Amino acid sequence: MNNQILITRKLKVGYDQLTLFQDLDLNLEKGKLVCFMGPNGVGKSSLIRTLAGLQKPLSGEIDRLSSDEIHKHLSVVLTDRVVGSNMTTGELIATGRLPYLNWAAQVSNKDKTIIDDAVDKMRLAPLLDKDINELSDGQLQMAMIARALAQDTPVMLMDEPTAHLDLNNRLEIMNILLRLTRSMNKAVLVSTHELDLALQTADEIWLAGGNKSILTGIPEDLVLSGVFDEIFRFKGFDLRTGKVQHEIRHSIIIKVSGEGHEQLWTRNALERNGFAIGDEQATHTVQVRNLDGKTQWLVDDSQIFATIKEVLDHFLMSLRST
Amino acid sequence: MEFLTRNRWIVLPVLLVILFILNISLGSVLIPFGNILSILTGDEGTNPVWFDIVWDFRMTKALTCILAGASLAIGGLLMQTLFRNALAGPDVLGLSSGASLAVSLIFMSQASGIQFMSSPSPWAVVIAASVGCGVIFLIVLAISSRLNDNTSLLIIGLMIGATASSIVSVLEFISKAEDQQSFLLWTFGSLGGLNWKELQVLSVALVIAMTLAFALTKPLNVWFMGENYSRSMGVDTKRSRVLIILAASLLTGAVTAFCGPIAFVGLAVPHLTRLLIKTNNHRVLIPAVTVAGAALMLFCDIIAQLPGTAYVLPINAITALIGAPVVISIIIRAKRITV
């Protein structure tokens, strides 16, 4: 396994009075995206800070295999709020080159090339001259990742880079991180609460839970083993089907047939409103069909509706009349 | 036109040169501009008295303005960056208060029964102020090495300053009126009266501290991101903090010792400079602030000496008159106070 780039041995993480993790034997590999998950307060940030050398481990070892100088080995994106005035996005990103500059902070042509490359990768070129106070949360986070990229390290550690962002930005950031592992062979560790995103993008998941330990594995194995349910104690969510469990409140069982997204969302609407979906013993049927490029909902082979809301209203109405 | 918008900093050195020439040309004695130029080129010319006025009085005062303004401005920049606080100035660590306390002891000690010096000489005041600054610096340094937190350090600095000021008040209360007056005059600040020897000492302090500040460009540039990010980029934050405090103390201490506690310049100049140059790069900011500080001090001094009259207003009143509106406008304009 010569892809390993960061290894911990019997690592113990925490503070004087409080041990958060112990006996950690973890490793990060080049070209892999690892999502680090766990409930709030379990110590994810502390472990990331420890791996980054910002906090002393209580005991154990961390082998950083690429460079003796930590800041040339790994870069970080933290949850610390960055406030600065009179600074452009370009200037913020350029600070990533700091470890390579001479005492006078002179930026060389090579530095400029690497900065430009980071800017391109994060598609930030249009924002370069913008004051960082005018950036949206998502844009600022992109800039912080670009800054870490400019630091040009084989390992990147990120503490909840998608927190407080909207779905689009969250998706984009995870996709970009995944691309970085593929195109630049980076080892990327991301702590996140985005279970769905993590399951769909991560090469490996670190799951922090009970016993001050961390479980590792590929997403699918961990899901099927049930450890997620154990640690997160989902309330009304079935991870294996990936759906929220809805309470069945009505005696009507509806058979939904048809194809495509329309069929899926019709089910969703009915389940959300407490109707059971089933084949056998179905008391009603909904057929989703496409006529002349228009979607129709045929209910009980007799009534035709043009939207899901009309279908839903129909069933809710029939409940009231019985 | 684009050249000008891109290189707005050029305004600063031009302003400095103009203000320097103005500062030397104006004063209580009217000397024609043509004669000033010939005197500056070393021509003793028509009036040897004018020659002495220009070289031994106006030139030393103008140079003092430049040195003091530059020092205070860099000190202010360093403190604002260190504390990530727009309202920090070179005196936030309580250094000026420490100097005031030491100097007040010199002037007013007779009344309290402890007599340091029978007749305070200028050098005694300088030494006392330096010692006062130095002691406060060592206290702040000792505390900062134990506390790893900038905000706590800022509050402690303010507390030390308040303590020193209140001791000064007690001394004032128990001392004689004439001793009080000489201390009061010192607190007004003074840019005149430095001889070439004293100027040399002041400029050596400035050169050392400026070199130190330049050497700290890298940590200063990322300081705004906080301790964790700075360290992740290889900055030794603990060592840098001590060196930043050392540089700022040296700058403030030297100026306070020779010119008295001059307020507001250190606070206002970094903000004025940032209005002109929008950057956080200290490689640019340090020289820009240096020039701007020198220029502002020359400007304040021109106003203080009330051209054409024999009156000289206290420099501290003028700097505050210019500084206070700047600070007020920054607070009103900025939605959030950042550095």
Contacts between the chains, C-beta under 8 A, distances in Angstrom:
chain1	res1	chain2	res2	distance
A	49	B	228	7.0
A	52	B	232	5.8
A	53	B	231	7.8
A	53	B	232	7.8
A	54	B	228	5.3
A	54	B	231	5.6
A	54	B	232	6.4
A	69	B	234	6.7
A	70	B	232	7.9
A	70	B	234	7.5
A	71	B	232	6.2
A	71	B	233	5.4
A	71	B	234	3.7
A	72	B	234	7.9
A	74	B	232	7.8
A	75	B	232	6.7
A	76	B	228	7.4
A	76	B	229	7.2
A	76	B	232	4.7
A	78	B	228	5.5
A	78	B	229	6.5
A	78	B	232	7.8
A	80	B	225	7.2
A	80	B	226	5.0
A	80	B	228	5.5
A	80	B	229	6.4
A	82	B	224	7.2
A	82	B	225	5.2
A	82	B	226	7.4
A	82	B	229	7.3
A	83	B	84	7.6
A	83	B	224	7.0
A	83	B	336	7.6
A	83	B	338	5.2
A	84	B	224	4.1
A	84	B	225	7.5
A	84	B	280	5.7
A	84	B	338	6.4
A	84	B	339	7.5
A	85	B	274	7.6
A	85	B	280	7.9
A	85	B	334	7.9
A	85	B	338	4.0
A	85	B	339	6.6
A	86	B	274	5.0
A	86	B	278	4.6
A	86	B	279	6.2
A	86	B	280	5.9
A	87	B	224	7.6
A	87	B	278	7.9
A	87	B	279	7.1
A	87	B	280	4.3
A	88	B	278	7.6
A	88	B	279	8.0
A	91	B	279	6.6
A	91	B	280	6.2
A	91	B	281	6.5
A	95	B	221	6.2
A	95	B	222	5.1
A	95	B	225	7.2
A	95	B	233	7.2
A	96	B	233	7.4
A	98	B	218	5.8
A	98	B	221	7.0
A	98	B	222	5.8
A	98	B	233	4.4
A	98	B	234	7.0
A	98	B	235	7.3
A	99	B	233	5.4
A	99	B	234	4.4
A	101	B	218	6.3
A	103	B	215	5.7
A	103	B	217	7.2
A	103	B	218	6.8
A	104	B	214	6.9
A	104	B	217	6.0
A	104	B	283	6.4
A	105	B	217	4.4
A	105	B	218	5.1
A	105	B	221	5.9
A	105	B	281	7.3
A	105	B	282	7.5
A	105	B	283	5.1
A	106	B	283	7.6
A	131	B	278	7.6
A	133	B	338	7.4
A	151	B	233	6.8
